[in-house]
Amino acid sequence: MACSSADDACRQAARTASRCAGAVALARSGDPDLDEFDDPVLLEVHGQVPTQILTQIVPMPF
């Protein structure tokens, strides 16, 4: 889900984790018109998110 800011992403992840096992908030920058983005940056983890999932979406270390 796209959010307008890092703070908004963290709030949304916290809300999602309240009704799911866990959620992550990520930030990424880039050009959506060209579909070119930098690697995502992990902002927060809420609840239980398996390490295997995190390593698939965020480069180590986290």
C-alpha positions as CSV (number, residue, x, y, z in Angstrom):
1,M,0.0,0.0,0.0
2,A,1.4,3.4,-1.0
3,C,1.6,6.0,1.7
4,S,2.3,9.7,1.5
5,S,5.2,9.7,4.1
6,A,7.4,7.5,6.2
7,D,5.3,8.5,9.3
8,D,2.1,7.5,7.4
9,A,3.7,4.2,6.4
10,C,4.6,3.4,10.1
11,R,1.1,4.3,11.3
12,Q,-0.5,2.1,8.6
13,A,1.8,-0.8,9.5
14,A,0.9,-0.5,13.1
15,R,-2.9,-0.5,12.3
16,T,-2.4,-3.5,10.0
17,A,-0.5,-5.4,12.6
18,S,-3.4,-4.9,15.0
19,R,-5.6,-7.2,12.9
20,C,-2.9,-9.4,11.3
21,A,0.1,-11.4,12.6
22,G,2.5,-8.7,11.6
23,A,3.3,-5.9,9.2
24,V,6.3,-3.9,8.0
25,A,6.7,-0.3,7.0
26,L,9.1,0.3,4.1
27,A,10.4,3.4,2.3
28,R,11.7,3.5,-1.3
29,S,12.6,6.3,-3.7
30,G,12.6,6.3,-7.4
31,D,10.7,7.1,-10.5
32,P,7.3,5.4,-10.9
33,D,7.0,6.6,-14.5
34,L,10.1,4.6,-15.4
35,D,9.4,1.9,-12.9
36,E,12.9,2.4,-11.4
37,F,13.3,2.3,-7.7
38,D,16.2,2.1,-5.1
39,D,16.2,-0.8,-2.7
40,P,13.6,-0.5,0.0
41,V,14.6,0.8,3.5
42,L,13.0,-0.9,6.5
43,L,11.3,1.6,8.7
44,E,9.5,-0.5,11.3
45,V,8.4,-4.1,12.0
46,H,5.2,-4.6,13.9
47,G,4.1,-8.0,15.3
48,Q,5.6,-11.2,14.1
49,V,7.2,-11.1,10.6
50,P,9.3,-14.1,9.8
51,T,13.0,-13.3,9.0
52,Q,12.6,-15.2,5.7
53,I,10.0,-12.7,4.6
54,L,12.2,-9.7,5.6
55,T,15.2,-11.1,3.7
56,Q,13.1,-11.3,0.5
57,I,11.9,-7.7,0.6
58,V,14.8,-5.8,2.3
59,P,18.5,-6.2,1.7
60,M,20.5,-7.2,4.7
61,P,21.4,-6.0,7.3
62,F,18.2,-5.1,9.2
